[in-house]
Every structure is written in C-alpha cells, then in structure tokens.
C-alpha cells in the first residue's frame, strides 16, 4: 500500500500562488516591478551613449524599485505567481544584463575575448542565481541568502564604475576589474551565506540615537557617495567567504521555516 506524503512548504506555496493566477494582477507591485525593468532598460541606453555614471545610477534606482515592490506586495498581501515570475524577469535585465553591459563598455571591451567572456559569465550566473532562488524558496533560512544576491552583484559593478569614472585606466586596473567581474559572477552561484537583512523591522519603535545614526549615514553618503557605495557593496560581497572561514558551514534550516519573498 502506497503512502501519500504531505506537500512540502515550497510545493504548498507554489500551489497557493497558482490558485490565484486567474484573479488578475495586483497593479501597484506590478507597476513598481515595471519601473525596475524600465530603469534596467534605460541603463542600457545610457551605456550605449557612453553615459556610464548615469547608467550606474539608473541601476541603483532599479534596486530601490525592487525593494519597494516586494515590501508593498507583502503589506498588501498581494503576492502572486505572476508577480514572482515578472520580478525575476525584470531582475535579469536590471541586475544581470545591464551591469554586465555597463562593465563591458566601461573597461572590458578593450581587453579581448577572455575579458568580455567575464561579462557573459556575470549574466548567466545572475540568471542561475535567480532560478535557484525560485526553486529553493520555502526551504532555506530566511535570515540568509545562499550566494550573493543579484542586486548586490550589480551594486559592486556600478559602485566600481562610479569610483573609477574619469580615472586613467592603466593595464593593471583593467585586469583587476576583469578579474573582479569573474569573482562577483561566481559568488552569485556560490553556497556562501549572506545576511538578508529580513530580520530588520523598520516599523518598530527605535531609540533616538538610531535616527542620529541614520542621518549621519546619509551625510556620509552625500559627502563621498562613490567611495562609500564601493566600500559597502564590496564589503558585503566579501562577507560571505569571510563568514564561511570564521563560522564554517551552517546546517540547512528546517523546511517548515517559510521565508519572505526575496527580490534577488
């Protein structure tokens, strides 16, 4: 006699999302995802025109849109299979194709085939990272991302472009950026764990000093935003390997722990 096993948390989640597919779409989260997609496309156009600084900022705006659409969807209880798929497709453009094309036009185009292959590797690793997240949603610890998230990888590229805009591109600098592109691409498909920041509750009451710290951070960003963004994103990218060296491998979380939707 065959025993029927209950559906796992991931299968239940997708089953619930599919049950809602005939009920139309939620307009506000979808508009924000469309804004994310538009910023990625606009970054491509700016890169073609050689406006690398503006292209990098367009990708940063796409990151803000990507964070907002997830939070709005959760607040409105408006998650759907359509929203999940649409968000992933938008992320491929904004955080995989756009930054890869930006770093290629900015520096890799002058270095031959091995260098531009790094740009393609960035795209394919980002797409695999998004696909892996969709497959394993519901069975991983919500406190951590497995592999560097695609917005963080795009942030490393864009922050590097902002920092080095107008700097004479010596050969050693070109080689460093090419190698960095390979490293960031591989980090996205790695098994290193990165803090997801999902445990932070911005709606909770905080001490007054928290406001002062936030204001100070904004002032630092406004004063030297190129260097600050570079340090933040590169620091976050290397935090995964450093955590593995310090803590070691962490056992997988219980399948019953259902994470909030990530916008990778």
C-alpha positions in Angstrom: 0.0 0.0 0.0 1.4 3.3 -1.0 1.6 6.2 1.5 0.7 9.6 0.5 3.2 12.2 1.7 2.0 15.7 2.5 3.1 18.5 0.3 6.3 20.3 1.3 6.3 24.0 2.2 7.7 25.0 -1.3 5.1 22.9 -3.2 2.3 24.4 -1.0 3.5 27.9 -1.6 3.5 27.4 -5.4 0.2 25.7 -5.3 -1.4 28.6 -3.4 0.1 31.0 -5.9 -1.2 29.1 -8.9 -4.7 29.1 -7.4 -4.7 32.9 -7.6 -3.5 33.1 -11.2 -7.0 33.6 -12.6 -7.7 36.5 -10.4 -5.8 39.1 -12.3 -2.7 41.1 -11.2 -2.0 43.5 -8.4 -1.4 46.8 -10.0 0.9 48.7 -7.6 3.5 46.0 -7.1 3.5 45.3 -10.8 4.0 49.0 -11.6 7.0 49.0 -9.3 8.4 46.0 -11.0 7.8 47.7 -14.3 9.7 50.7 -13.0 12.6 48.3 -12.1 12.5 46.9 -15.6 12.4 50.4 -17.2 15.4 51.5 -15.2 17.4 48.5 -16.3 16.5 49.2 -20.0 17.3 52.9 -19.5 20.7 51.9 -18.1 21.4 50.0 -21.3 20.5 53.0 -23.4 22.7 55.3 -21.3 25.6 52.9 -21.6 25.3 52.9 -25.4 25.6 56.7 -25.3 28.7 56.4 -23.1 27.0 58.0 -20.1 28.3 55.4 -17.6 27.7 57.4 -14.5 24.0 58.0 -15.2 23.7 54.3 -16.2 25.1 53.2 -12.8 22.6 55.5 -11.0 19.7 54.1 -13.1 20.6 50.6 -11.9 20.7 51.9 -8.3 17.2 53.3 -8.8 16.1 49.8 -10.1 17.4 48.4 -6.8 15.1 50.8 -4.9 12.2 49.8 -7.1 13.0 46.1 -6.5 13.0 46.5 -2.7 9.7 48.5 -2.8 7.7 46.1 -4.9 8.4 43.2 -2.5 7.6 45.2 0.6 4.4 46.6 -1.0 3.3 43.2 -2.1 3.7 41.8 1.4 2.0 44.7 3.0 -1.0 44.4 0.6 -0.9 40.6 0.9 -0.7 40.8 -2.9 1.9 38.1 -3.7 1.1 36.0 -6.8 2.8 33.7 -9.2 2.6 36.4 -11.8 4.4 38.8 -9.5 7.2 36.3 -8.7 7.8 35.5 -12.4 7.6 39.1 -13.5 10.0 40.2 -10.8 12.6 37.6 -11.8 12.4 38.5 -15.4 12.8 42.2 -14.6 15.8 41.4 -12.3 17.5 39.5 -15.2 17.5 42.7 -17.2 18.3 45.2 -14.4 20.8 43.3 -12.4 22.3 40.9 -14.9 22.3 42.2 -18.4 22.5 46.0 -17.6 25.5 45.8 -15.2 27.3 43.3 -17.4 26.9 45.5 -20.5 28.0 48.5 -18.4 31.2 47.0 -17.2 31.9 45.6 -20.7 31.5 49.1 -22.3 33.4 50.8 -19.5 36.5 48.6 -19.5 36.3 45.1 -20.7 35.7 45.9 -24.4 39.4 46.9 -24.7 40.7 43.6 -23.3 39.8 40.9 -25.8 37.8 37.7 -25.6 38.7 36.5 -22.1 37.5 39.8 -20.6 34.2 40.1 -22.4 33.5 36.4 -21.6 33.5 37.6 -18.0 30.6 39.9 -18.8 28.6 37.0 -20.2 29.5 34.9 -17.2 28.1 37.6 -15.0 24.8 37.4 -16.9 24.5 33.6 -16.8 25.5 33.3 -13.2 23.0 36.0 -12.2 20.2 34.2 -14.1 21.1 30.9 -12.5 21.1 32.6 -9.1 17.6 33.8 -9.7 16.4 30.4 -10.9 18.0 28.7 -7.9 16.2 31.1 -5.5 12.9 30.4 -7.1 13.4 26.6 -6.8 14.6 26.7 -3.2 12.1 29.3 -1.9 10.5 27.9 1.2 13.3 25.5 2.3 16.1 27.9 3.2 16.7 30.0 6.3 15.1 33.4 5.7 17.9 35.2 7.6 20.4 34.4 4.9 20.8 34.4 1.1 22.6 31.5 -0.4 25.0 33.1 -2.8 25.5 36.8 -3.4 22.2 38.4 -4.5 21.9 39.8 -8.0 21.3 43.4 -6.8 24.4 43.2 -4.6 26.4 41.9 -7.5 25.1 44.7 -9.7 25.9 47.1 -6.9 29.6 46.1 -6.9 29.8 46.7 -10.7 28.0 50.1 -10.5 29.9 51.3 -7.5 33.2 50.4 -9.2 32.2 52.4 -12.3 31.2 55.4 -10.2 34.5 55.3 -8.2 36.7 54.9 -11.3 34.8 57.3 -13.7 37.4 59.7 -15.1 40.4 57.7 -13.7 43.1 56.8 -16.2 42.6 53.1 -16.9 46.0 51.5 -16.6 46.5 47.9 -17.6 46.7 46.7 -14.0 43.3 48.4 -13.3 41.7 46.8 -16.4 43.0 43.3 -15.3 41.7 43.9 -11.8 38.2 44.9 -12.9 38.1 41.9 -15.3 39.1 39.5 -12.5 36.6 41.2 -10.2 33.9 40.5 -12.7 34.7 36.8 -12.7 34.8 36.7 -8.9 31.4 38.5 -8.4 29.8 36.2 -11.0 31.0 33.1 -9.2 30.0 34.5 -5.8 26.4 34.7 -7.1 26.2 30.9 -7.7 28.3 30.0 -4.7 26.9 28.5 -1.5 28.3 31.2 0.7 25.6 32.7 3.1 24.9 36.4 3.1 22.8 38.2 5.7 19.5 39.0 4.1 18.5 41.9 6.5 15.0 40.5 6.6 15.1 40.4 10.4 15.2 44.2 10.5 11.8 45.7 11.3 11.8 49.4 10.2 8.2 49.8 11.6 9.2 49.1 15.2 10.0 51.8 17.7 13.7 52.6 17.9 15.9 54.7 20.3 16.5 58.3 19.3 20.2 57.5 18.6 19.1 55.3 15.8 17.8 58.3 13.9 21.1 60.1 14.5 23.0 57.2 13.1 20.8 57.1 10.0 21.2 60.9 9.5 24.9 60.6 9.9 25.0 57.7 7.3 23.0 59.8 4.8 25.5 62.7 5.3 28.5 60.4 4.7 26.8 59.1 1.5 26.1 62.6 0.3 29.7 63.7 1.0 31.6 60.9 -0.7 29.0 58.6 -2.2 31.3 57.0 -4.7 33.7 55.7 -2.1 31.0 54.9 0.4 28.9 52.8 -2.0 32.0 50.9 -3.2 33.1 50.0 0.3 29.5 48.9 1.3 28.9 46.7 -1.7 32.5 45.2 -1.8 32.4 44.7 1.9 29.1 42.9 1.6 30.4 40.7 -1.3 33.4 39.5 0.7 31.3 39.0 3.9 30.1 35.6 2.6 33.5 34.0 2.2 34.7 35.6 5.5 31.7 34.2 7.3 32.5 30.7 5.9 36.1 31.0 7.2 35.0 32.2 10.6 31.8 30.2 11.3 32.2 27.3 8.9 29.3 25.6 7.1 25.9 26.1 8.7 23.4 23.3 8.7 20.3 23.8 6.5 17.3 25.3 8.1 14.1 23.3 8.8 11.9 23.1 5.7 9.0 24.4 7.7 10.6 27.8 8.1 9.0 29.8 5.3 11.0 32.9 4.2 9.6 36.1 2.9 9.9 36.7 -0.8 13.3 37.9 -1.8 13.9 40.2 -4.7 17.3 38.9 -5.8 
